[in-house]
Amino acid sequence: MFWLQGAKMIMPFAWIELIAVGAAFLVYARHATDGERLVLQDGQLLVELSHAGKISREHFNREMVRVEPHIDDRSLIELSGQGRRVQVGRHVRPELRSHLARELRMALRAA
């Protein structure tokens, strides 16, 4: 309607806005499935990290895993053992990471 009334610059700006919104959706969609999965089964701890469509997996022997904050209680949780290190807790609020580390230690001891 604005185009017909003589406002010729409305359509180019509308297209720019649509392209910007589409680009934002693509960026969001790329990271929408990001996450971390920890599975404790048969004496093994499987750590699966998904970031931007790439999945990395690490296996740890339950008895050989160390669970500790990387720097302080609010930093990422570092799992180490058998010469490998993995940081988890990116998707957990910083104030809850120490609670997650405590629960993970208890689950490793109980298994």
Secondary structure by P-SEA (a helix, b strand, c coil): ccccccccaaaaaaaaaaaaaaaaaaaaaaacccbbbbbbcccbbbbbbbcccbbbbbbbcccccccccccccccbbbbbcccbbbbccccccccaaaaaaaaaaaaaaac
